[in-house]
């Protein structure tokens, strides 16, 4: 390309991005020739997981690890987020994400891509957090509805200069991400396919901005969408990006698209993702080689706490603990996420029927969406913090007016497994059926023309559940009156000797029995190469090709417990760290004890690994 053509093309790109001029930075003087390595670390889908847990080190230890990396190599180390940082626990929900944002400042994050759950509290909260940030909030493919204008709080990319290196980071989100956001909020925006916008940003970053390397940070877990980014831009003669950080689906991924690494670190702070790039600059032209992605277990690698992060938490601690430690009830048994959702649905039925001045119509049925309940509740005292973890979203109680066909659609939807009925669903005097739900699910059904009419209150689902527990209106969740925590039952049923084929074919109730069997470790789920902290693999029958998905697996004795007439899985997140499970490989013949559930129509097993079988 001759010099004149290059100038013309650069001018065209610059003109295309005049609305983005605030993203540009003055060029710093850098060596004409340079060779070295940079490393980018990322968190994704953190969901406010400040505290340490059995699966993750927590924000203070993660912060200490990242701060140490930056201190050791200040000119070569970058830290970013790929979204969904705030929503999910009492620690973060009670201050609308500000705790996590301030901790990210203390650690020294360089950028954050917005995720769908950042929209849970509407734009005002995003704007408040963006004002607190010492780093930019990114997304190149979110626009105000039916316009080409981005919200003021979003930048399409950022440029980070450290030492002699200049890194460009492009933010993007999944196409049509609005389907994962409350519709009344998502209707304000368009979420088009990101590829066009990523390529435009890349051409600016490698062209006008003269970056040494460009990274994509996208709130999307599907790496196949980005395969065209491995091609070479005719404008800059670079591949469009040098590495891709993924998010959104909570997977653990580590692979390549051609020579471009992509990586994703699960969720809730269990892993840090990283991509290392070898950069060689000759005569002011930079090329990347030897790109390597990996995921890092925070439990194993993040060993000390950060004073800077602890200082941030101390500002909020009194306020947080006053709310999250409040005892709101007592659970008579272990409740799975499905059981928690059913309890919430039961509370909705009672709440609507108790408040007829507001709702006008009584209901015998209610349900919430599949993803509305996010955590189990163990037997014993239940705190408000536990309710926030189990029902983290501020969804409002909604009454739906339905025809027979619309009712049938609700009852056939997968959310019906999360439902509760107190009797037959009968027509009201006006000839319509009425059910209870939450605004998120009702608005999804609106898009399918599956509501005749809806009324949404200002009552939040977890607060309704709290109130109904206090009235003793919820099965297995009762008022707390000083009860001792339940102990494991002595009359545990005998273990069932089984096979994979019989286990899959069984019609037993969820968590009713414990099974003992031997099988072959057939494959990892998705793109995992060694399982995840949960397990996430398939067992195959010894005699047929029947396979069973293992969602949780531990080598810790006692991880399957029995209480209140049901089994439950106590230790769910140590597959990659437990001495018995961490070295399992494809083809191993294993002896396991299993409990069973059907979730969204799929039979799943939770396993205690007894050991390798002869």
C-alpha positions in Angstrom: 0.0 0.0 0.0 1.6 3.3 -1.0 1.9 6.2 1.5 -0.9 8.3 -0.2 -3.4 5.4 -0.1 -2.6 4.7 3.5 -3.2 8.4 4.4 -6.6 8.3 2.6 -7.7 5.1 4.3 -6.6 6.4 7.7 -8.6 9.6 7.1 -11.7 7.6 6.2 -11.5 5.5 9.4 -11.0 8.6 11.4 -14.0 10.3 9.9 -16.1 7.2 10.5 -15.2 7.4 14.2 -15.5 11.2 14.8 -18.2 10.4 17.5 -15.6 8.3 19.3 -12.8 11.0 19.4 -12.9 10.9 23.2 -11.5 7.4 23.1 -8.3 8.5 21.4 -5.1 9.2 23.2 -2.0 11.2 22.4 0.7 8.9 21.2 3.6 8.5 23.5 7.1 8.2 22.3 8.0 4.5 22.0 11.1 2.6 20.9 11.3 1.9 17.1 12.4 -1.6 17.9 11.2 -3.6 20.9 10.6 -7.2 21.9 8.9 -8.5 25.0 5.8 -10.0 26.7 2.6 -8.5 28.1 -0.1 -10.3 30.1 -3.7 -9.4 30.4 -5.7 -10.8 33.4 -9.5 -10.8 33.4 -12.5 -11.5 35.7 -15.9 -12.4 34.3 -19.3 -13.0 35.8 -18.1 -12.2 39.3 -21.6 -11.5 40.5 -20.6 -9.6 43.6 -18.8 -12.7 45.1 -16.7 -10.6 47.6 -16.5 -13.3 50.3 -14.3 -16.4 50.2 -16.2 -19.6 49.5 -15.4 -23.3 48.9 -15.0 -22.5 45.2 -13.4 -19.1 45.1 -10.8 -17.0 47.0 -13.0 -13.9 47.3 -12.2 -10.3 46.2 -9.5 -9.5 48.8 -7.3 -12.5 47.9 -8.0 -12.0 44.1 -7.1 -8.3 44.5 -3.9 -9.2 46.3 -2.9 -11.6 43.5 -3.6 -9.0 40.8 -1.9 -6.1 42.7 1.2 -8.3 43.1 1.3 -9.1 39.4 1.0 -5.4 38.6 3.7 -4.5 41.1 6.1 -7.2 39.8 5.6 -6.1 36.1 4.0 -2.7 36.1 4.8 -2.0 32.4 3.6 -5.4 31.1 0.5 -6.2 33.2 -3.1 -5.3 32.4 -6.3 -6.1 34.3 -9.8 -6.0 32.8 -13.3 -7.3 33.4 -15.7 -8.9 30.9 -18.9 -8.0 32.7 -21.6 -9.0 35.3 -19.5 -7.8 38.2 -22.1 -6.4 40.6 -25.3 -8.4 40.9 -25.6 -11.5 43.0 -24.8 -11.3 46.7 -25.8 -9.2 49.7 -22.3 -7.7 49.8 -22.8 -6.0 46.4 -26.6 -5.9 46.0 -27.1 -3.8 49.1 -24.9 -1.0 47.7 -25.9 -1.5 44.0 -22.4 -2.6 43.0 -20.5 0.3 44.5 -18.4 -2.0 46.8 -17.2 -4.0 43.8 -16.5 -0.9 41.7 -14.4 0.6 44.5 -12.5 -2.6 45.0 -11.8 -2.7 41.3 -10.4 0.9 41.6 -8.2 -0.2 44.5 -6.9 -3.2 42.5 -6.3 -1.0 39.5 -8.5 -2.4 36.7 -7.9 -0.9 33.3 -11.3 -1.5 31.8 -14.7 -3.3 32.2 -17.0 -4.5 29.5 -20.7 -4.1 30.6 -22.8 -7.3 31.1 -26.5 -8.0 31.0 -26.8 -7.9 34.8 -25.3 -4.5 35.0 -28.7 -3.4 33.6 -30.7 -5.0 36.4 -31.0 -1.8 38.3 -31.6 0.4 35.2 -29.3 3.1 33.8 -29.1 5.4 36.8 -27.1 2.8 38.8 -24.8 2.2 35.8 -24.2 5.9 35.6 -23.5 6.1 39.3 -21.0 3.3 39.2 -19.4 4.7 36.0 -18.9 8.0 37.8 -17.0 6.1 40.5 -14.8 4.1 38.1 -11.2 4.9 37.5 -11.4 2.9 34.3 -13.8 3.0 31.3 -16.9 1.0 30.8 -17.0 -0.6 27.3 -19.4 -1.9 24.7 -19.1 -1.2 21.0 -22.5 -2.7 19.9 -25.0 -1.2 22.4 -27.0 1.7 21.0 -30.0 3.7 22.1 -33.0 2.1 20.4 -33.3 2.8 16.7 -30.3 5.1 16.6 -26.5 4.9 16.1 -25.9 6.7 19.4 -24.2 4.9 22.3 -25.2 5.7 25.9 -22.9 8.4 27.4 -21.5 5.9 29.9 -20.2 3.5 27.3 -17.1 3.7 25.2 -16.5 1.2 22.3 -12.8 0.7 23.2 -10.0 2.0 25.3 -6.3 2.5 24.8 -3.9 1.6 27.6 -0.3 2.8 27.6 2.1 1.1 30.0 5.8 1.4 29.7 6.7 1.0 26.0 3.5 -0.9 25.2 0.2 0.3 23.8 -2.8 -2.1 24.2 -6.2 -1.6 22.7 -9.2 -3.2 24.4 -12.5 -3.5 22.5 -15.7 -4.1 24.5 -18.6 -6.0 23.0 -21.7 -7.9 24.1 -23.7 -10.9 22.8 -26.0 -10.1 19.9 -29.6 -9.5 21.1 -28.3 -9.5 24.7 -31.6 -7.7 25.6 -33.3 -11.1 25.9 -31.3 -11.6 29.1 -32.4 -8.2 30.5 -35.8 -7.1 31.9 -37.7 -6.0 28.8 -38.8 -2.7 30.1 -35.1 -1.8 30.3 -33.7 -3.6 27.2 -36.3 -2.0 25.0 -34.4 1.2 25.4 -31.4 -0.3 23.5 -30.4 -2.2 20.4 -27.8 -5.0 20.6 -26.7 -5.7 17.0 -24.2 -8.3 15.9 -20.9 -7.1 17.2 -18.5 -8.2 14.4 -18.9 -5.1 12.2 -18.2 -2.8 15.1 -15.3 -4.8 16.4 -13.6 -4.7 13.0 -14.1 -1.0 12.8 -12.6 -0.4 16.2 -9.7 -2.7 15.4 -8.9 -0.7 12.3 -8.8 2.5 14.3 -6.7 0.9 17.1 -4.1 -0.7 14.8 -4.3 2.2 12.3 -4.8 5.7 13.8 -3.9 4.7 17.3 -0.9 2.6 16.5 -1.5 -0.1 19.1 0.9 -2.9 19.6 -1.9 -5.4 20.3 -5.7 -5.4 20.5 -7.8 -7.6 22.8 -11.5 -8.2 22.6 -13.4 -8.4 25.9 -16.9 -9.6 25.1 -19.9 -10.5 27.3 -20.6 -13.6 25.2 -19.6 -17.2 25.8 -19.8 -18.4 22.1 -16.3 -18.2 20.7 -17.6 -19.4 17.2 -19.3 -16.1 16.7 -15.8 -14.4 16.5 -14.1 -16.8 14.0 -13.9 -14.1 11.3 -11.7 -12.0 13.6 -8.8 -14.4 12.8 -8.7 -12.9 9.3 -6.4 -10.1 8.3 -7.8 -6.6 7.9 -7.1 -5.2 4.4 -6.7 -1.7 6.0 -4.1 -2.5 8.8 -2.7 -5.8 7.7 -3.3 -7.2 11.2 -5.6 -9.9 12.3 -8.5 -8.0 13.9 -7.7 -9.0 17.5 -4.9 -10.8 19.2 -6.9 -12.5 22.0 -10.5 -12.9 23.2 -11.9 -12.8 26.7 -15.4 -14.4 26.9 -18.1 -14.3 29.5 -21.9 -14.6 30.1 -22.5 -18.4 30.1 -20.3 -19.1 33.1 -18.2 -21.7 31.2 -14.5 -22.5 31.7 -13.0 -22.3 28.2 -9.5 -22.1 26.9 -8.9 -22.6 23.2 -7.8 -21.0 19.9 -9.4 -19.6 16.8 -6.4 -20.1 14.4 -3.6 -18.5 16.3 -5.9 -16.3 18.5 -6.5 -17.6 22.0 -9.9 -17.3 23.7 -10.5 -17.9 27.4 -13.3 -17.7 29.9 -13.0 -18.1 33.7 -16.3 -19.7 34.8 -18.1 -17.5 37.4 -18.2 -16.1 40.9 -14.5 -15.5 41.1 -13.5 -19.2 40.8 -11.0 -18.5 38.1 -9.0 -15.6 36.7 -8.5 -15.7 32.9 -5.2 -14.6 31.3 -3.7 -14.1 27.9 0.0 -13.6 27.4 1.3 -12.0 24.2 4.8 -11.9 22.8 5.2 -8.5 21.0 8.0 -7.8 18.5 8.3 -4.2 17.1 10.6 -3.6 14.1 10.8 -0.2 12.5 7.6 0.9 14.4 5.6 -2.1 13.1 4.4 -4.5 15.9 3.5 -8.1 15.5 2.2 -10.6 18.1 3.3 -14.2 18.3 3.2 -17.0 20.9 -0.2 -15.9 22.3 -1.2 -18.1 25.2 -4.5 -18.3 27.2 -5.0 -19.9 30.5 -7.4 -20.0 33.5 -6.0 -19.7 37.0 -7.7 -21.2 40.1 -8.2 -18.5 42.6 -8.3 -20.9 45.5 -4.9 -22.3 44.6 -3.2 -19.2 43.4 -4.6 -16.3 45.4 -3.1 -16.8 48.9 -3.0 -13.5 50.8 -5.4 -10.7 51.4 -5.2 -7.1 50.1 -5.1 -4.3 52.6 -6.4 -1.9 50.0 -9.4 -4.1 49.2 -10.1 -4.7 52.9 -10.1 -1.0 53.5 -12.8 -0.5 50.9 -14.9 -3.2 52.5 -14.6 -1.7 55.9 -16.5 1.4 54.6 -19.5 -0.8 53.9 -19.2 -3.6 56.4 -21.5 -2.3 59.2 -24.3 -1.4 56.7 -24.0 -4.7 54.9 -23.9 -6.9 58.0 -26.9 -5.2 59.6 -29.0 -6.4 56.7 -27.5 -9.6 55.5 -27.2 -11.2 59.0 -30.8 -10.7 59.9 -32.4 -14.1 60.6 -35.6 -14.3 58.6 -36.7 -17.9 59.0 -35.7 -21.5 59.4 -35.4 -24.1 56.7 -36.6 -27.6 57.7 -34.5 -29.3 55.1 -32.0 -28.7 52.3 -33.7 -26.8 49.4 -32.3 -27.0 45.9 -32.5 -24.0 43.6 -35.7 -25.5 42.1 -37.2 -25.9 45.6 -36.3 -22.3 46.4 -38.0 -21.2 43.2 -41.1 -23.2 44.2 -41.1 -21.6 47.7 -40.9 -18.2 46.1 -43.8 -19.1 43.8 -45.8 -20.3 46.8 -45.1 -16.9 48.5 -46.4 -15.1 45.4 -49.7 -17.0 45.6 -50.2 -16.0 49.2 -49.1 -12.4 48.7 -51.5 -11.8 45.8 -54.4 -13.4 47.6 -53.7 -11.4 50.8 -53.6 -8.1 48.9 -56.8 -8.0 46.9 -57.3 -4.3 47.3 -54.3 -4.0 44.9 -54.6 -7.1 42.7 -58.4 -7.6 42.5 -58.2 -11.2 41.4 -57.1 -14.3 43.4 -54.7 -16.9 42.1 -54.0 -20.6 42.7 -50.8 -20.8 40.6 -47.6 -18.9 40.4 -44.1 -19.5 38.8 -40.8 -17.7 38.3 -38.3 -18.2 35.5 -35.7 -20.9 35.5 -32.8 -18.6 36.2 -34.6 -16.6 38.9 -33.3 -18.7 41.8 -29.5 -18.9 41.9 -28.5 -20.7 45.1 -29.6 -23.6 47.3 -30.7 -23.0 50.9 -29.4 -25.4 53.5 -31.3 -26.7 56.5 -31.2 -24.4 59.6 -31.3 -20.7 60.1 -32.0 -18.6 57.0 -30.6 -15.0 56.9 -31.7 -12.2 54.6 -28.2 -12.5 53.0 -29.0 -16.1 52.0 -32.3 -14.9 50.4 -30.4 -12.4 48.4 -27.9 -15.0 47.2 -30.8 -17.4 46.3 -33.0 -14.6 44.8 -30.6 -11.9 43.8 -32.7 -10.1 41.3 -35.1 -7.2 42.2 -38.0 -8.8 40.4 -41.5 -7.4 41.1 -44.7 -9.5 41.7 -46.9 -9.5 38.6 -50.5 -10.6 38.0 -51.2 -12.0 34.6 -54.7 -12.2 32.9 -54.8 -15.1 30.5 -56.9 -17.0 28.0 -57.0 -20.8 28.1 -54.4 -21.0 25.3 -52.1 -18.5 27.1 -52.5 -20.4 30.4 -51.6 -23.7 28.6 -48.4 -22.0 27.3 -47.3 -21.0 30.8 -48.0 -24.5 32.0 -45.9 -26.1 29.2 -43.0 -23.6 29.6 -39.9 -24.9 31.5 -40.6 -22.3 34.2 -43.6 -24.4 35.3 -41.2 -26.7 37.1 -40.5 -23.7 39.3 -44.2 -23.2 40.0 -46.5 -23.8 42.9 -50.3 -24.5 42.8 -52.7 -24.4 45.7 -55.5 -26.0 43.8 -57.2 -26.1 40.4 -56.7 -23.1 38.2 -60.2 -22.0 37.4 -61.7 -19.2 35.3 -62.5 -16.0 37.1 -66.0 -14.4 36.8 -64.8 -12.4 33.8 -64.0 -15.6 31.9 -60.2 -15.2 32.2 -57.5 -17.1 34.2 -55.2 -15.3 36.6 -51.8 -16.4 37.7 -48.9 -14.8 39.6 -45.3 -14.5 38.4 -42.5 -11.9 38.3 -42.0 -9.0 35.9 -39.1 -10.6 34.1 -41.0 -13.7 33.1 -44.2 -11.8 32.3 -42.3 -9.5 30.0 -40.8 -12.5 28.2 -44.3 -13.8 27.7 -45.4 -10.4 26.4 -42.9 -10.7 23.6 -44.7 -14.0 22.6 -48.1 -12.3 22.9 -48.8 -14.7 25.7 -50.5 -12.3 28.2 -53.9 -10.6 27.7 -53.1 -8.1 30.4 -50.6 -7.7 33.3 -50.4 -5.7 36.5 -47.0 -5.3 38.2 -46.7 -4.2 41.8 -43.7 -2.7 43.6 -43.2 -5.7 45.9 -39.8 -7.5 45.4 -39.9 -11.3 45.2 -37.4 -12.0 48.0 -39.1 -9.5 50.4 -42.4 -11.2 49.7 -40.8 -14.5 50.5 -39.4 -13.1 53.7 -42.8 -11.8 54.8 -44.6 -15.0 53.9 -42.0 -17.0 55.9 -42.8 -14.9 58.9 -46.5 -15.7 58.5 -45.7 -19.5 58.3 -47.1 -19.7 54.8 -44.2 -21.4 53.0 -43.6 -25.1 52.9 -40.3 -26.1 54.6 -39.5 -22.4 55.4 -40.9 -21.5 58.8 -40.5 -18.6 61.3 -37.3 -18.8 63.4 -38.0 -19.4 67.0 -34.6 -20.6 68.2 -34.7 -24.0 66.6 -31.5 -26.0 66.5 -30.1 -26.8 63.1 -31.4 -30.1 61.7 -29.1 -33.1 61.9 -28.7 -35.8 59.3 -31.4 -38.4 59.6 -30.5 -41.8 61.0 -33.1 -43.7 58.9 -31.3 -43.1 55.6 -32.7 -45.5 52.9 -30.3 -48.2 51.7 -28.0 -47.4 48.8 -29.2 -48.6 45.4 -26.8 -50.7 43.3 -27.3 -49.5 39.8 -25.8 -48.9 36.3 -25.7 -45.8 34.1 -28.6 -47.2 32.0 -30.8 -47.9 35.0 -30.0 -44.6 36.6 -31.0 -42.7 33.5 -34.1 -44.8 33.0 -35.3 -44.4 36.7 -38.5 -42.5 37.4 -37.5 -42.0 41.1 -38.2 -38.6 42.7 -35.3 -36.1 42.6 -32.8 -36.7 45.5 -34.8 -39.6 46.9 -32.1 -42.2 46.8 -28.3 -42.7 46.6 -27.0 -45.0 43.9 -23.7 -46.9 43.6 -22.3 -47.7 40.2 -19.2 -48.0 38.0 -18.8 -46.2 34.7 -16.3 -44.7 32.3 -15.4 -41.0 32.2 -16.4 -40.4 28.6 -15.9 -36.7 27.9 -15.8 -33.1 29.3 -18.7 -30.8 28.8 -18.3 -28.1 26.2 -14.8 -27.0 25.5 -13.5 -27.9 29.0 -10.3 -29.9 28.9 -10.1 -31.0 32.5 -13.6 -30.4 33.9 -14.6 -27.3 36.0 -14.8 -26.6 39.6 -18.2 -28.2 39.6 -17.3 -31.3 37.5 -19.2 -30.9 34.3 -18.4 -34.2 32.5 -20.2 -37.2 31.1 -20.1 -40.8 32.4 -20.7 -43.6 30.0 -22.2 -47.0 30.6 -19.9 -50.0 30.8 -22.1 -52.0 28.3 -23.9 -49.4 26.1 -23.4 -45.9 24.8 -25.8 -44.4 27.4 -24.3 -41.2 28.9 -25.0 -39.2 32.1 -24.1 -35.6 32.7 -22.4 -35.1 36.1 -23.0 -31.5 37.2 -21.3 -31.8 40.6 -18.5 -34.1 41.6 -16.3 -34.2 44.7 -13.9 -36.6 46.3 -14.7 -35.3 49.8 -16.3 -38.1 51.9 -19.7 -36.9 53.2 -20.3 -34.6 50.2 -23.6 -36.4 49.7 -25.7 -36.0 52.9 -29.3 -37.0 53.9 -31.6 -34.7 55.8 -35.3 -34.2 56.0 -36.1 -37.1 53.7 -33.9 -36.0 50.8 -30.3 -36.3 49.8 -28.3 -33.2 48.9 -24.8 -32.3 47.7 -22.8 -30.5 50.3 -19.5 -29.7 48.6 -20.0 -28.7 45.0 -17.0 -26.7 43.9 -13.7 -28.6 44.6 -13.4 -30.9 41.5 -10.3 -29.2 40.3 -8.6 -29.1 43.7 -9.6 -32.3 45.5 -6.8 -34.9 45.5 -9.1 -37.7 44.4 -10.8 -35.8 41.5 -8.3 -33.3 40.1 -6.3 -35.8 38.1 -9.1 -37.7 36.5 -8.8 -38.1 32.7 -10.9 -39.3 29.8 -11.2 -43.1 29.8 -10.8 -43.6 33.5 -13.1 -46.3 35.0 -14.6 -44.8 38.2 -16.6 -46.0 41.1 -19.1 -43.4 42.2 -22.1 -42.8 44.5 -24.7 -40.6 42.8 -27.9 -38.7 43.6 -30.2 -37.7 40.8 -32.2 -34.7 39.7 -34.1 -33.7 36.5 -33.3 -30.0 35.6 -34.9 -28.4 32.6 -35.7 -31.8 31.3 -32.1 -33.1 31.6 -31.2 -35.9 34.0 -28.2 -34.9 36.0 -26.1 -36.7 38.6 -24.2 -35.3 41.6 -21.3 -37.6 42.5 -19.0 -38.7 45.3 -16.0 -40.2 43.7 -15.2 -43.4 45.7 -12.1 -43.9 43.5 -10.8 -45.6 40.3 -12.4 -48.9 39.6 -10.5 -52.1 38.8 
